[in-house]
Amino acid sequence: MENERLSSVLRKKGRIFLYYLTHRDNVASILCKGILSKNRIEIAGLEYTSIAKDSVQRRRNRIEAFGRPIHDYVPLYLV
């Protein structure tokens, strides 16, 4: 239901842009493997360069959204 509503809103807006912030050193890996969540990157043992502040990441480790750790999600920005 929620996905259908989101799809409907995006179609009405016309062109939608998705933004993802990362370090330039991560671009090659993203082109090969796609954009992965922090947890998926770590489980796969992939090397990456973080642009996040360590203290913020420690706080985010304790946050859940929809019953899952927030690091199971990829932060994409819709514009």
BELVENGI-V606369 format. One record per residue. N is the residue number from 1. RES is the residue in one small letter. PSI is psi in whole degrees, -180 to 180 (999 if undefined). Layout:
n=N res=RES psi=PSI
n=N res=RES psi=PSI
//
This chain:
n=1 res=m psi=-50
n=2 res=e psi=-40
n=3 res=n psi=-38
n=4 res=e psi=-40
n=5 res=r psi=-43
n=6 res=l psi=-45
n=7 res=s psi=-41
n=8 res=s psi=-45
n=9 res=v psi=-43
n=10 res=l psi=-40
n=11 res=r psi=-40
n=12 res=k psi=-32
n=13 res=k psi=-19
n=14 res=g psi=-124
n=15 res=r psi=128
n=16 res=i psi=137
n=17 res=f psi=138
n=18 res=l psi=131
n=19 res=y psi=140
n=20 res=y psi=126
n=21 res=l psi=132
n=22 res=t psi=168
n=23 res=h psi=146
n=24 res=r psi=-25
n=25 res=d psi=-17
n=26 res=n psi=-10
n=27 res=v psi=-44
n=28 res=a psi=-44
n=29 res=s psi=-41
n=30 res=i psi=-40
n=31 res=l psi=-31
n=32 res=c psi=-42
n=33 res=k psi=-8
n=34 res=g psi=177
n=35 res=i psi=120
n=36 res=l psi=155
n=37 res=s psi=163
n=38 res=k psi=-44
n=39 res=n psi=-41
n=40 res=r psi=-38
n=41 res=i psi=-46
n=42 res=e psi=-40
n=43 res=i psi=-40
n=44 res=a psi=-11
n=45 res=g psi=27
n=46 res=l psi=144
n=47 res=e psi=141
n=48 res=y psi=160
n=49 res=t psi=117
n=50 res=s psi=144
n=51 res=i psi=5
n=52 res=a psi=153
n=53 res=k psi=132
n=54 res=d psi=-42
n=55 res=s psi=-35
n=56 res=v psi=-41
n=57 res=q psi=-39
n=58 res=r psi=-40
n=59 res=r psi=-42
n=60 res=r psi=-26
n=61 res=n psi=-22
n=62 res=r psi=-2
n=63 res=i psi=137
n=64 res=e psi=151
n=65 res=a psi=126
n=66 res=f psi=36
n=67 res=g psi=10
n=68 res=r psi=153
n=69 res=p psi=143
n=70 res=i psi=-25
n=71 res=h psi=2
n=72 res=d psi=-9
n=73 res=y psi=157
n=74 res=v psi=125
n=75 res=p psi=100
n=76 res=l psi=143
n=77 res=y psi=127
n=78 res=l psi=130
n=79 res=v psi=999
//
